[in-house]
Amino acid sequence: MDKIIGFIGCGNMGKAMVGGIANSSILNSKNILVIDNHKENLDYVRKKFGVSIAENKIEVAKKSDFLFLAVKPNAYSDLISEIKNAIKEGVVIINIAAGKSIENIENDFGKKLKVVKAMPNTPALVGEGMTAISFNDKISNDEKEDILRIFKSFGEAEVVEEKLMDVVTATSGSSPAYIFMLIEAMADSAVLNGMKREKAYKIASQAILGSAKMVLETGEHPGELKDMVCSPGGTTIEAVASLEKDGFRNCIINAMNICVQKSKKMTN
């Protein structure tokens, strides 16, 4: 790809995407242009990934063919006000902020332009991100292919209707936090029962990774895969019964519903 991919903002999510793209083979890492308010973030991505560092936000806006706005949602309006007269002709604006719709971005720029709404997640840093993408009607088919290539360079990507982005926020955008909590809890139990913590984290993490891969690659219903592990009168069904008694699934559903509602509230 002979394009410039710009990032304004390089916090945790920005670093994950920059690293994912740089570690792929879709373009030279020097074609990734980054600016951030924190010098330590810029030093990190330059040394770690060999990307280019801009002098300021205006430089990124002027040079980028694909421009990621990777700042906090409450900073979007001020950022757009600063760069809107400097953006390159035909630039594709990529909005990754929860609570910011395509329409919000168009209104802030004060005109119709090419806008993508994307919801990535932090596993992008290890090439296993999950991104949901929505396009406005200004994006060409060729540009859609390029955008999917960018996001698939650090994981998987699916096109969804923009109205489902609040659901995506709960299902993949925020869910790594739930999984990290699960891994931590599993490891705590293992430590309680005598296992060294480092080994407990590895065993728990690989079990979750392998289980997810089984769902993706076998096409079997998760309930059927669960039943395969539950021998009659065995250890697993005892654990499953305890999880059901404590409301494990209901707890997850309720937490995700709260996440969806919070995302909707931020959008309104």
C-alpha positions in Angstrom: 0.0 0.0 0.0 1.5 3.3 -1.1 -0.4 5.5 1.3 0.3 7.6 4.4 -1.5 6.4 7.5 -1.6 9.2 10.1 -2.4 8.9 13.8 -3.3 11.9 16.0 -3.0 10.4 19.4 -1.0 7.4 20.5 -2.2 6.2 23.8 -2.9 2.6 24.6 -5.3 2.0 21.7 -3.2 4.1 19.3 0.0 2.2 20.2 -1.8 -1.1 19.7 -2.9 -0.1 16.2 0.4 1.5 15.2 2.2 -1.6 16.4 -0.2 -3.9 14.6 0.1 -2.1 11.3 3.9 -1.7 11.6 4.4 -5.4 12.3 2.4 -6.4 9.3 3.6 -6.3 5.7 1.0 -4.0 4.1 3.2 -0.9 4.0 6.6 0.5 5.1 6.5 1.5 8.7 7.9 4.9 7.7 4.6 5.5 6.0 2.9 5.6 9.5 3.0 9.2 10.7 2.3 9.8 14.4 1.8 12.7 16.8 0.9 12.7 20.5 1.0 15.1 23.4 3.2 12.8 25.4 6.8 12.5 24.2 7.3 9.1 25.9 4.6 7.6 23.7 6.3 9.0 20.6 9.7 7.7 21.7 8.2 4.3 22.3 6.6 3.8 18.8 9.6 5.3 17.0 12.0 2.9 18.7 9.7 -0.1 18.8 8.2 0.1 15.4 10.3 2.5 13.3 7.4 4.8 12.5 7.7 8.5 11.5 7.1 11.2 14.1 5.4 14.5 13.0 6.2 17.9 14.2 2.6 18.7 15.0 -1.1 17.7 14.3 -1.3 20.0 11.3 1.5 18.1 9.6 -0.3 14.8 10.1 -3.6 16.3 8.8 -1.9 17.6 5.7 0.0 14.4 4.8 -2.4 11.6 5.7 -4.4 9.6 3.2 -6.0 7.7 6.1 -6.2 9.7 9.3 -6.9 8.0 12.6 -8.3 10.3 15.3 -7.0 8.4 18.3 -7.7 10.8 21.1 -10.3 10.6 23.9 -13.9 11.2 22.8 -14.1 14.5 24.8 -11.1 15.9 22.8 -12.6 15.2 19.4 -14.4 18.5 18.8 -11.4 20.6 19.8 -9.1 18.5 17.6 -11.3 18.7 14.6 -11.6 22.4 15.0 -7.8 22.6 15.0 -7.2 20.4 11.9 -10.3 20.8 9.7 -8.8 23.4 7.4 -5.6 21.5 7.0 -6.7 18.0 6.0 -5.6 16.5 2.7 -8.0 16.5 -0.2 -9.8 13.1 -0.3 -8.6 12.0 3.1 -10.4 9.2 4.9 -11.1 10.1 8.5 -11.2 7.1 10.8 -13.1 7.7 14.0 -12.4 5.2 16.8 -14.1 7.0 19.7 -17.0 5.5 21.7 -20.0 7.8 21.6 -18.9 9.6 18.4 -21.0 8.8 15.3 -20.2 9.4 11.7 -22.7 12.2 11.7 -21.0 13.8 14.8 -17.7 13.8 12.8 -19.3 15.3 9.7 -21.0 18.0 11.8 -17.7 18.9 13.5 -15.9 19.2 10.2 -18.8 21.2 8.8 -19.0 19.3 5.6 -19.5 15.9 4.0 -16.3 14.0 3.8 -15.1 10.4 3.9 -15.6 9.0 7.4 -15.2 5.6 8.8 -16.5 4.6 12.2 -14.4 1.8 13.7 -14.3 0.0 17.0 -11.0 -1.8 17.5 -9.6 -3.4 20.6 -6.2 -3.6 22.3 -5.3 -7.2 21.2 -4.4 -5.5 17.9 -1.0 -5.1 19.5 -0.4 -8.9 19.2 -2.1 -9.3 15.9 -5.3 -10.6 17.3 -7.5 -7.5 17.3 -11.2 -7.4 16.5 -12.6 -4.4 14.7 -16.1 -3.5 13.6 -16.3 -1.0 10.8 -19.0 1.2 9.3 -18.6 3.5 6.3 -20.4 6.6 5.2 -21.6 6.9 1.6 -18.5 8.8 0.4 -16.2 5.8 0.8 -15.4 4.1 -2.5 -15.2 0.3 -2.9 -11.4 0.5 -3.4 -11.1 2.6 -0.2 -13.2 0.1 1.7 -10.8 -2.7 0.6 -7.8 -0.6 1.8 -9.5 0.1 5.1 -10.3 -3.5 5.7 -6.7 -4.4 4.8 -5.4 -1.9 7.4 -7.6 -3.3 10.2 -7.1 -7.0 9.2 -3.3 -6.3 9.4 -3.7 -6.6 13.1 -6.5 -9.1 13.5 -10.0 -9.6 12.2 -12.5 -7.0 10.9 -16.2 -7.1 10.2 -18.4 -4.5 8.5 -21.5 -3.7 10.6 -24.4 -1.3 10.6 -23.4 1.8 12.5 -26.5 1.4 14.8 -24.8 -1.8 16.2 -21.7 0.0 17.3 -22.9 0.3 20.9 -23.3 -3.4 20.9 -19.8 -3.8 19.4 -18.4 -1.7 22.2 -19.6 -4.1 24.8 -18.9 -7.3 22.8 -15.3 -6.6 21.6 -14.2 -3.1 22.4 -14.5 -3.4 26.2 -14.5 -7.2 26.5 -10.7 -7.7 26.8 -11.1 -6.1 30.3 -13.6 -8.8 31.2 -11.3 -11.5 29.9 -8.3 -10.2 31.7 -10.3 -10.2 34.9 -11.3 -13.8 34.3 -7.7 -14.8 33.7 -6.7 -13.0 36.9 -9.4 -14.7 38.9 -8.5 -18.2 37.5 -4.8 -17.6 38.3 -5.7 -16.4 41.8 -7.5 -19.7 42.4 -4.6 -21.6 41.1 -2.2 -19.7 43.4 -4.5 -20.4 46.3 -4.2 -24.1 45.5 -0.4 -24.0 45.4 0.6 -23.1 41.8 3.2 -20.4 41.1 1.5 -17.3 39.7 3.6 -17.0 36.5 2.7 -20.6 35.5 -1.0 -20.0 36.5 -1.3 -17.0 34.2 0.2 -19.0 31.3 -2.0 -22.0 31.8 -5.2 -19.9 32.2 -4.4 -17.7 29.3 -3.7 -20.6 26.9 -6.9 -22.4 28.0 -8.9 -19.3 27.0 -7.0 -18.8 23.8 -7.5 -22.4 22.8 -11.2 -22.4 23.7 -11.9 -19.3 21.6 -10.0 -20.9 18.7 -12.3 -23.9 19.0 -15.4 -21.8 18.7 -14.0 -20.0 15.7 -12.6 -23.0 13.8 -15.0 -25.8 14.6 -18.3 -23.8 14.0 -19.8 -25.8 16.9 -22.2 -24.0 19.3 -20.4 -22.9 22.5 -22.9 -24.9 24.5 -22.0 -28.1 22.6 -18.3 -27.5 23.2 -19.0 -26.9 26.9 -20.9 -30.2 27.1 -17.9 -32.0 25.5 -15.9 -31.1 28.6 -18.6 -32.0 31.2 -18.3 -35.7 31.9 -21.1 -37.2 34.0 -20.4 -36.8 37.7 -17.0 -35.1 36.9 -15.1 -32.1 38.0 -16.1 -29.8 35.2 -19.9 -30.2 35.7 -19.4 -29.4 39.4 -17.6 -26.2 38.5 -20.3 -25.3 35.9 -23.0 -25.9 38.5 -21.3 -23.6 40.9 -21.0 -20.9 38.2 -24.7 -21.2 37.3 -25.6 -21.0 41.0 -23.5 -17.8 41.3 -25.1 -16.3 38.2 -22.0 -16.3 36.0 -23.8 -15.9 32.6 -26.3 -13.4 34.0 -23.5 -11.4 35.4 -21.8 -11.2 32.0 -25.1 -10.3 30.3 -25.9 -7.6 32.8 -22.4 -6.1 32.6 -22.5 -6.0 28.8 -26.0 -4.4 28.8 -24.7 -1.7 31.1 -21.8 -1.1 28.7 -24.2 -0.9 25.7 -26.4 1.6 27.6 -23.4 3.7 28.6 -22.2 3.8 25.0 -25.6 4.9 23.8 -25.8 7.6 26.4 -22.4 8.9 25.3 -23.6 9.1 21.7 -26.8 11.0 22.5 
